[in-house]
Amino acid sequence: MANVLEFHDVDQSFGGIKALTDVSFDIPQACITGIIGPNGAGKTTIFNVITGAYRPDRGSVRLNGQEILGLAPYRIARAGISRTFQNIRLFASMTVWEHMLLSQAPRTPMLSRILPSRAVAERGERMMELFGISAVRDRIAVSLPYGVQRKVEMARAYAMEPKLLLLDEPVAGMNHDEAEDLRQTLQGLRDKGLSILIIEHDMRFMMNLCDEMHVMNYGRKIAGGRPAEIQRDPAVIAAYLGEDA
């Protein structure tokens, strides 16, 4: 199976602090890949390297075989990578529907940003239906419960038609039923060919969701494999999951 993303031999430092050391992993096509580890392990730093927010000291990041290190973040987004953030980033005065339209603006002509075409409007409707937010389409997004805001941010990111979707703690603020609905939604997107890279602290959710997982500790990858393999890895059990996991 071809890889959508190849993240190889990456080092990232900030002053004298090493945030990533020789980190490598691949993301196959139509695969949900998880990254786990405690706060400060380097998970969000990986996202920031992939999206161009950080320029690493060394290494290579390839999207469908093309090097993307050094590209401006907007060019990486246009190449097919979109993301959500650990701290939700929605526009304070915009409705859910307006977020759906705005997310497609880089791919649509100027006039369509003001008067959406049928295709843009229909995609916005599909995104809201997919993530279960149609009922709040005319509400100001930041006024909604935290878990619903998460869904708005994910719908906005997916509306950009990415090749790779990066999700940073997507079930934060969601109850069990909402998280289960999201798991089914993401696996449905995977089945349609989307590749997803996800950071999340909810271990049960990750074990039930991911096809592959990578474990970070102090900026280094200490394990990688299928969830069942991760659960059996002695170093992972000792460091993160606990003896009863």
Secondary structure, 3 states (H helix, E strand, C coil): CCEEEEEEEEEEEECCEEEEEEEEEEEECCCEEEEECCCCCCHHHHHHHHCCCCCCCEEEEEECCEECCCCCHHHHHHHCEEECCCCCCCCCCCEHHHHHHHHCHHHCCHHHHHCCCHHHHHHHHHHHHHCCCHHHCCCEHHHCCHHHHHHHHHHHHHCCCCCEEEEECCCCCCCHHHHHHHHHHHHHHHHCCCEEEEECCCHHHHHHHCCEEEEEECCEEEEEECHHHHHHCHHHHHHHHCCCC
